[in-house]
Amino acid sequence: MKSIVVLISGSGSNLQAILDAVATGFIAGRVRGVVSNKANVYGLERARRAGIATTVLDHKAYADRQSYDAALVAAIDEHQPDLVVLAGFMRILTPNFVEHYQGRLLNIHPSLLPKYQGLNTHQRAIDAGDAEHGCSVHFVTAELDGGPVILQAKVPIFPDDDSESVAERVHEQEHRIYPLVIRWFCQNRLQQRSDQALLDGQVLSKHGYADDDHQE
């Protein structure tokens, strides 16, 4: 059974989706620890209610990004993780951190990557007049939101939408696809090879599994 550590910065809704999937046996793994860079966020309460060890590492207490990430690695590695999951962890990670967990570090981003890397993705999609938006689960590399995509989910954007209504639609899909990708990893079906994601030994398209261009 795979050991998982989840990193959060906020309410932890994706964390909850993962915990629920573990509880039902959908994910054949165990969340060993939850680490937050912010104290008093609701995600920590979710972890405590599930009986999971929590750690708070305030990034403001460290002189620079490198020293913070070194402390973060130490806190994570206490749990000897097979997989590290970023679930709304609002920190840009150093190359050394990413390299340490290469091939076992996942993130979910609220856009159809490579579109809209970074922040404010829902409003940017609306402003661009996009008909659809979504979310992407990807392996993490040193490039911000640039690692190989594993799975995406799309949602429509309607003429009367604002960023909050789109975000709600996207969050619903996040809670579906993130546990599924973690399930694949825990089943030893998912791998990262350089800048590619492989599922069952097959290289996935640039938009991940089951995308429209998957057969191209």
PyMOL commands that set and color helices and strands:
alter all, ss='L'
color gray80, all
select helices_A, chain A and resi 13-23+42-49+59-61+65-77+95-100+121-127+163-186
alter helices_A, ss='H'
color red, helices_A
select strands_A, chain A and resi 2-8+29-36+53-56+83-86+105-109+132-139+149-156+190-193+196-199+202-203
alter strands_A, ss='S'
color yellow, strands_A
deselect
rebuild
show_as cartoon
